[in-house]
Amino acid sequence: MTSMTMIEAINLTLRKEMERDNKVVCLGEDIGKNGGVFRATDGLQAVFGEERVVDTPIAESAIVGAAVGMATRGLRPVAEIQFLGFIYEAMDQMAAQAARIRFRSAGTLNAPMVVRAPFGGGVRTPELHSDSLEGLFLHSPGLKVVMPSSPYDAKGLLAAAIRDNDPVLFLEPMKLYRAFKEDVPEEDYLLELGKAHVLKEGEDLTIITYGPTVPLVKNVVEQIEKTQNLSIEIIDLRTITPIDEETILASVQKTGRAVIVHEAVKTGGPGAEISALINEKALFHLTAPIIRVTGFDTPYPVPSVEDDWLPNATRIGEGIKEVLSH
């Protein structure tokens, strides 16, 4: 075991996967000589050379488009988009090419590729740097969307994503990159894509969350349970597509109440899909309406007001109080 941050876990995983399989290549803006804007690829070009760690022009469509071509010809590319808000330029390559290639080719081609992108608020960024756009990709069948919330999860999920035979959008919460350290095995391990993690078991209420809001939810629940006689279950989805229906439904059937927390906007967000799933398959187990605590239906705001826009302890506490009032 080695104590490391999330960014260190990502760097280690990329290094180990490139050592394990010479078909793994990395490409993106400034990922080579500079090691990436957050240093996720620091030192990799010196070890593996310019042909496997490729500095690209500032052209997201070209980065992802090249990755699709590489993937269909036998490589396993890991493309980096510097910030998720820049991915609009590559939507065609993601949704119309990578996600559809297996279907379009009747199974004769696939695209084993990963697109990494930092996302999420709380770090005072300029416009388009903090947007949580994961909901856009729920509408792209064939694409997997993965979000770690800890260094341990980042390593196991990224290794699984790189080895997956379908395209994976791997979203990395910026504010968690160096927020804390935890013990991570240096040896190989994989975390199953599409399998949620029950972080804490409970009986009175289920909170469903993922990515950047997981540590916040854990802290809020810890504080509430210190002062109230409550038992709250926390589910970290890890992957929003495919989504772990079994874990979500089993928890809600047990507790009868659900609060969903994420940074993405409310309308059409992942919380809406999770709520629909619960209503379709566990409605008669509910003792209260489902509550969503999310970003607001606006563009991501300027840094001076982002703390009020993001889910925070006050808003999560109010959501818990509301669902328990029924």
ZIZI-V53283 format. One record per helix or strand of 2 or more residues. SS is the DSSP state (2 for helix, 1 for strand). FROM is the first residue (numbers start at 0). TO is the last residue. If there is no record, write none. Layout:
SS&FROM&TO  SS&FROM&TO
This chain:
1&1&3  2&5&19  1&23&27  2&43&47  1&52&54  2&59&71  1&75&80  2&83&97  2&100&103  1&113&118  2&133&138  1&143&147  2&150&162  1&167&172  2&173&175  1&181&183  1&196&199  1&204&208  2&210&226  1&231&235  1&238&240  2&244&254  1&257&264  2&269&284  1&290&294  2&302&308  2&312&323
